[in-house]
Every structure is written in C-alpha cells, then in structure tokens.
C-alpha cells in the first residue's frame, strides 16, 4: 500500500438512514468491462483509447500493472471525459504480473492471454483465494494449453510459453467471465480458427468483443454461448467507449426501492438489467424505463421473493448482497440461493447486527422480513457486501458507521457523493487527502 492507500484504508462512511431518495443519479462506466479492455491494449503496439473509464481503485491497480510491464498509460478524469490512452509499443523484455498487484486484484490475471499471444511468454502470479470463494483459474490455463501453450506453475507463478498460439476447439467446463475474456484475447492473435463453447454471455464479454473487433479481430457468436474467433497476425489501435456499469446501476435501483421516493438512474443500459427489474417488479417496485434511464418509484411497501443467482442473463451474483439488504425490508420470507460463489454471504452477519433476521444454510440464505433495521458499527468485507451495508444503512434508524470502505472504492465511483446528490445523508470520515488528489492524473 502506498501512503494514499494507507490513509484511505482508514476511511469510514457515516450514514444516517430514513431519507427518501429523489432526483437523478448518473451511472459510471463498467469496471468489469474496463479492466479487460485495458488488458486488450497489450495485444497491439498501437495506442488504444478507452472512454467512460470509471474513477475507481481497481482501474488504478490495472494502470500500475500495465506500467510495470512497460506500457504507457495516460489516465484522465474530468467533467467531460473519463478517458485512458494505453500504448504498449515497448513492453519490457520479460513482462510479468507480480504478486503484489495480483493479490489486490484478481482481474490482473486477464493479462495472461494477451501477453502470451503478443510476446510468446507470460509470467503471472497465481491469485490465491479471496473473500467470496476459492476462485480457481484452471479454465484459463486449460484453455491456453488447448491453444498450444506450455504452462508450468512454480513459486506461486504461472509461466506460459508458446511460439505462436494455434486455434482449437475449447469447451469450458465451467462458465467463466474473465476466462472467456482471457481466451478470446489470446485466440484473436492465434493462428487459425478457435471455437469456444459454454462461454459467458455477460455484457462485459460483448463489450470486449466489440473493442477487439475495432482492433481488427474476427469474432462471431457474441452474446451466445459459442464464440468463433479467426486469428489474425496483427491487431491495431482503436477508440472505444466502455458500457455503463450495470451493477452500479442495479445498486442505485435497489437503493431507490429500499429508501422510497422517486429516483432516476441515468446513463444506464436497461437491457442489461432485465433479471433485476423483473425481480423488483415482483417485490412491488414500480419503474418507468427509457432508452438510457430507469425511474424507480417505491413507497417502501415490499413483498418477499426468492432469488437464485445465475450467469447472465440470470440474476447476477454481484447483485445478491444488495438484494439481501432489500429482502430484510420485504414482508415475508425470501430465500436467496447463491450458485456462483461458495462463500458470498459475509454481509449477512453484518445485516443481522443491524437487526435483520437471516439464517444461512449452505448456499441458501433465509431472510425473514420485515424487521426494523437499527444503526450499528459494521465492517465491509468485499465490494458488493459493502454496497449492501450502505443500502441497509439508508433504511436504518440512526447513524451507521461502515468501516473498511476501501472495498467499495474498488468498484464504485464516489458513491457517497452520488447518493448525497439524491438526498441521502452519507459522509466519508478519516479522509486525509481529497480523493481528487489521487484521481486527477493526466488531463
Ligand atoms: N471458476 C472455476 N475455474 C476457473 C474460473 C472460474 O472454477 O478457471 C469458477 C469460480 O470459482 C466461480 C465461477 O466459476 O465459482 C464463476 O467465476 P468467473 O470466472 O465467472 O468469475 P470472474 O471472472 O473471476 C467476474 C467478475 C466478478 C463477478 C463474476 C461472476 C470481473 C473482473 N469480475 O469474475 O465481479 O462476480 O465474474 O459474474 O469481471 C465484482 O465486480 O464484485 C466481482 C466479483
């Protein structure tokens, strides 16, 4: 951790609940689309320009990762533009993704495929487990081996080598978002055709395919479980606008449903929010959906409903914690089943400390509502768990203090400012430097 991160590590949110949310909140670019897009810049020696990059900590981590490999990364945040220009013309002779960065952000493993495809070698630290599950990367490794890579693992690192990757038929044994993205990038520069089955269909995968296509890749089947990629010998620079963050949008939509009021979530893509909006309609929330915004209308009267996380287009695991906060305020019993990660209920015990009635049985959380929530000191354990605590605090009686908000800064752009703008009482304490001092690098 550098000095700023050390200080930010101490930040807390203080939230006084009970306010209705009124007005318009704008959604930033999708972190989980921006991270693979930045890694894709490794595939070419020409500049890649990415717009609508969110101002979140994971983007800074990816910037450091690329710079450590010899890439030039200009990152600029301003009112009009959130943009990065990445030039990977002169990579270090032995570029590697070291443990210090990979351990803070698992998505760092996304550099494996592009590095190998472009330079014929890659050295990437194994990420290890994390707060929400074991999260192996065996499918990335098996896929790259099918493309002809020789892969060894030693001293906590993956070492991959290949003269030139060769297209092949790959069937993922498990649907994986970053696995699909890693292999798509590798196959884009492989010799011949790669057919990948059982691929992830998340919008972020589609956004990466759109960028790669602009860079000169030949990809078909986007949005289906089968992707066909005809390799090319060279990829080029491109300019691309990152899609809106559907999880940030979903988090604000749940905030509106929970706190009551009329909240417009602007700059989002409603087509990416289908499963969530359908579920919330069942729960009793009303919407007006336009091309790029969702108006959430809620009188706070919510009915219980069961939910089961699935790969896209199913209900996103990244919205499960936020839905659990909502379920505590719905009349009746909601059963929430987590099918993607084995340990993603860390928020439940914190919600219980605020007065929720939740029992965990293996992969199921049984939430009995509605129980009044009362403010408490709580601890954020991962990104989406932190978001659920912020939501619960908006509905709680009194002043909640959330510790370790650096988790939320990984993936939400100034969430406290955005929520304050629509009437929430939320402030950050422990901050010793203005966030802008960290964020405003470049133009
Ligand atoms: N899995 C394997 N082997 C693999 C890869 C995955 O067994 O080689 C398993 C995982 O352990 C998990 C399941 O497959 O049980 C799905 O994992 P996936 O690979 O799809 O997750 P990911 O690519 O590591 C991305 C998002 C996550 C999001 C998941 C699921 C990024 C950078 N991260 O992770 O986002 O939860 O897909 O949708 O895209 C977040 O933003 O908070 C976050 C955790």
Boltz pocket constraint, residues with backbone or C-beta under 6 A from the ligand:
constraints:
  - pocket:
      binder: B
      contacts: [[A, 31], [A, 32], [A, 35], [A, 106], [A, 107], [A, 133], [A, 134], [A, 135], [A, 136], [A, 137], [A, 138], [A, 139], [A, 140], [A, 174], [A, 175], [A, 176], [A, 177], [A, 178], [A, 179], [A, 200], [A, 204], [A, 317], [A, 318], [A, 339], [A, 340], [A, 341], [A, 342], [A, 383], [A, 384], [A, 411]]
      max_distance: 6.0
